[in-house]
Each structure stands twice: as C-alpha cells, then as structure tokens.
Amino acid sequence: MDLKIKDVAELLSVSETTIRRWLVDGKIPAYRLNRQYRFSRNEIEDWLMQQKLGLAIDSRKKEEEDLIVERPPTQSSGNMQFSLYRALYRGEVITDLPGENKEEVIRGTMRLLCKRFDLDPEVLSDLFLDRERLNSTALGHGIAVPHTRDFLLNTHFDVVSIVFPKQPIEFGALDGQPVNVLFFIFACEDKNHLHLLSKIAHLVSNEKIRAILHTQPQKTRLLDFIKHWEGSLK
C-alpha cells in the first residue's frame, strides 16, 4: 500500500513539514513516484518498530524519538479517535497464558482468538511467526506488539487483544528483557494497522503506564484507563 506525506504525518501525529524535513535528511524511508514522495506500508512499519521506545537513543535519533515516541499523538475525528479503546473493547484480555517460548505463546493465543473470526489458528500463527522471523516485535521494557505483515480482518473494525503470559517469554528484545505484556493487533485496513502500532508505542513509552500494565489489570480497568488516556490527548 502506498502512503502519501499527509497520510504518514497523520499516522505519526507530526506535521507535514516535519515529514518533509525527515525526507530531506534521509531519516524516513520513501520513494519517488511521478515526482511525488510515496511511502511503503511495510517500510514505515519497520521504521516504527526500530524506534524501540527509545531504548538506545543517541544524538542522531533524538529528534525523531522526541516527536514520534515521547509525544502523544493528537486526536483526530472519525475512526482514529479512541481507536485503541474501541479495538481493545472488541478484543480480549488473556491472563496466565501457558507457554515456554514465543512460538507456544503465539500459537496458544491464536487458538483462543481465532474462534470468533472463524479463522484457522495454525495459518494465522504461521503469519505471526513469519513476522517475528523478519524482526522481533518486542519493544523493550517487557512489552511486545505481535502482528502480521499482510493479513487484514475482513471486517469494518479493528481488534487489539492483550495477553499476559503465565511466565515471562524471551522475545528477542534489544534490551534483553523477557516479555510479559503482549498487544496482538488485528486491523481491517493498512492505515489502521499503522495507526494502532504507533498509538501503542506512544502508550507504553510512559513508565507509569508500563507499571500499570505489568500488574496485569482486568479488562474493565484497562478500558477505563485507555479511554481516559486517549481522551486526554490534544
């Protein structure tokens, strides 16, 4: 899927001027089509994941980290407003999921989640694992956002489910910490997928929010908390 400058600016909650400056400085992946910049969905996804919640910020990346990770996204109308709250409302919060490694946790999660969408859990598990083989979806600080590259829900809505494994799982995080909070993203559109990925990165970049997540709160408390957080964004 091709994205325009306006699309990427909206998804990352920065100005179009900032995107153009990053293009000039070579800080964001893009290509030219008919003398206009276009962005690959997969390349922007990889670029977002490489931010890694500022685990290894250096002077060359400080500007991008401040704008993309540390500053919360602005609210917008339509399907972007309260998008994470709505997606989690439609999803599940699963605690004490058994599994001794990444594959067991992903396959166990798919067996629980795929029933409601009438999907094959083995096929979807393979898609999630293929994404992990390309690059770990661990953000650091014990948090990961497993998702697929190509699969989109055949619905008009998005779903995010949070899984708390029974034991911390090695996930290939840059900080070396095992993962005990997993946000599974199921989007119905590419733009929604990137928006949710960006918003979750904003959410968990806050130390206090991470502390709350690591207490494994119930779904009702999580929904109340995320709704308040999204409503506070200006």
C-alpha positions in Angstrom: 0.0 0.0 0.0 1.3 3.5 -0.9 1.0 6.3 1.6 1.3 10.0 0.9 3.1 12.6 3.1 -0.3 13.6 4.5 -1.1 10.0 5.5 2.2 9.5 7.2 2.0 12.8 9.1 -1.5 11.9 10.3 -0.4 8.4 11.4 2.7 9.7 13.2 1.0 12.8 14.6 3.6 15.2 13.3 3.3 18.0 10.8 3.8 17.5 7.1 6.7 20.0 7.4 8.4 17.5 9.8 7.9 14.7 7.4 9.4 16.7 4.6 12.4 17.6 6.8 13.0 14.0 7.6 12.8 13.2 3.8 15.5 15.8 3.1 17.7 14.5 5.9 17.1 10.9 4.8 15.6 9.9 8.2 12.5 8.2 6.9 12.2 5.6 4.1 10.4 6.7 1.0 10.5 6.6 -2.8 9.5 8.9 -5.7 6.6 8.3 -8.0 5.6 10.8 -10.6 7.8 13.4 -8.8 5.9 12.8 -5.5 7.0 11.1 -2.4 5.4 7.8 -1.6 5.8 5.5 1.4 5.6 1.7 1.7 3.4 0.4 4.5 6.0 -2.3 5.3 8.9 0.1 5.3 7.1 2.5 7.6 6.1 -0.3 9.9 9.7 -1.4 10.2 10.8 2.1 10.7 8.3 2.5 13.6 9.5 -0.7 15.2 13.1 0.4 15.0 12.2 3.3 17.4 12.0 0.6 20.1 10.6 3.1 22.7 13.9 5.0 22.8 15.9 2.1 24.3 19.0 3.3 22.5 18.5 7.0 21.7 21.6 8.7 20.5 22.2 12.3 19.4 21.4 11.4 15.7 18.0 10.0 16.6 17.0 12.3 19.4 14.7 14.5 17.3 12.8 11.6 15.8 12.3 9.9 19.2 11.1 13.1 20.8 8.5 13.6 18.1 7.4 10.0 17.5 7.7 8.2 20.7 7.7 10.6 23.6 5.0 13.0 22.4 1.4 11.5 22.5 -0.5 11.5 19.2 -3.0 14.2 18.6 -6.7 13.2 18.4 -8.5 13.3 15.1 -12.1 12.8 14.1 -13.5 9.6 12.6 -12.1 6.2 13.0 -8.8 7.5 14.6 -10.5 8.9 17.7 -10.4 6.5 20.6 -9.2 3.9 18.2 -7.2 1.9 20.7 -10.1 1.9 23.2 -12.5 0.6 20.6 -10.1 -2.0 19.3 -9.5 -3.3 22.8 -13.2 -3.3 23.6 -13.7 -5.7 20.8 -10.7 -7.8 21.8 -9.8 -9.9 24.8 -7.5 -9.6 27.8 -6.0 -13.0 28.5 -4.0 -13.8 31.7 -1.8 -16.7 32.7 -1.5 -18.0 29.1 0.8 -21.1 29.2 3.9 -21.3 27.0 7.6 -21.6 27.4 8.7 -19.7 24.3 7.5 -17.2 21.7 6.0 -19.8 19.4 4.0 -21.6 22.1 2.6 -18.3 23.3 1.6 -17.1 19.8 0.0 -20.4 18.9 -1.8 -20.6 22.2 -3.1 -17.1 21.7 -4.3 -17.8 18.1 -6.3 -20.9 19.3 -8.2 -18.7 21.7 -8.7 -15.7 19.5 -9.4 -17.2 16.1 -12.7 -18.8 17.0 -14.6 -15.5 17.0 -13.4 -14.7 13.5 -13.8 -18.2 12.0 -10.1 -18.3 11.1 -7.6 -21.1 11.0 -5.4 -20.7 14.1 -2.5 -22.6 12.6 -2.4 -20.5 9.4 -2.6 -17.2 11.4 0.0 -18.4 13.9 2.4 -19.0 10.9 1.8 -15.5 9.7 2.6 -14.0 13.1 5.7 -16.2 13.4 6.9 -15.2 9.9 6.7 -11.6 11.0 8.8 -12.4 14.1 11.4 -14.1 12.0 11.8 -11.0 10.0 12.3 -8.8 13.0 11.2 -9.2 16.7 8.1 -7.2 17.6 9.4 -6.7 21.1 9.6 -3.0 22.0 11.6 -3.5 25.2 10.6 -3.0 28.9 8.9 -6.4 28.8 6.3 -5.4 26.1 5.8 -6.7 22.5 3.2 -6.0 19.8 2.9 -9.2 17.7 1.2 -8.6 14.3 1.3 -9.8 10.8 2.6 -8.3 7.6 -0.1 -9.0 5.2 -3.2 -10.3 7.0 -6.2 -7.9 7.4 -9.5 -8.7 9.1 -12.4 -8.9 6.7 -14.5 -6.6 8.9 -15.2 -2.9 9.3 -13.4 -2.7 12.7 -10.1 -3.4 14.3 -9.3 -5.6 17.3 -6.5 -5.5 19.8 -6.1 -8.2 22.4 -3.7 -8.1 25.3 -2.1 -11.3 26.6 -0.2 -11.7 29.9 1.8 -15.0 29.7 2.0 -17.2 32.7 5.7 -16.6 32.7 7.9 -14.0 31.0 9.0 -15.1 27.5 12.2 -14.5 25.6 11.2 -12.4 22.6 14.5 -11.1 21.2 14.1 -7.6 22.7 17.0 -5.2 22.2 17.2 -4.6 26.0 17.4 -8.3 26.6 14.3 -8.3 28.9 11.8 -11.1 28.6 8.2 -10.1 27.6 5.2 -10.4 29.9 2.8 -8.0 28.1 1.7 -8.6 24.5 -0.5 -6.4 22.4 -1.9 -8.5 19.5 -3.0 -6.3 16.6 -5.7 -7.3 14.1 -6.6 -4.4 11.8 -9.1 -4.1 8.9 -7.0 -1.6 6.9 -3.3 -0.9 6.5 -3.7 2.7 7.8 -5.5 1.5 10.9 -2.7 -1.1 11.4 0.0 1.6 11.4 -2.1 4.0 13.5 -2.6 1.4 16.2 1.0 0.4 16.2 2.0 4.0 16.6 -0.5 4.6 19.3 0.5 1.6 21.3 4.1 2.7 21.1 3.0 6.1 22.5 1.0 4.5 25.3 3.8 2.2 26.6 6.6 4.8 26.2 5.4 6.1 29.6 7.0 4.5 32.6 3.9 4.8 34.8 1.7 3.2 32.2 4.1 0.3 31.8 4.0 -0.2 35.6 0.2 -0.4 35.4 0.3 -2.9 32.6 2.8 -5.1 34.4 0.2 -5.5 37.2 -2.0 -7.4 34.7 -5.1 -5.4 35.3 -8.5 -6.7 34.3 -10.2 -5.7 31.0 -12.6 -3.3 32.7 -9.8 -1.4 34.4 -7.7 -1.4 31.2 -10.6 0.0 29.1 -11.3 2.8 31.6 -7.6 3.7 31.8 -7.1 3.7 28.0 -10.3 5.7 27.4 -9.1 8.3 29.8 -5.6 8.4 28.3 -6.9 8.8 24.7 -9.4 11.4 25.8 -6.6 13.4 27.4 -4.7 13.7 24.1 -5.0 17.0 22.4 
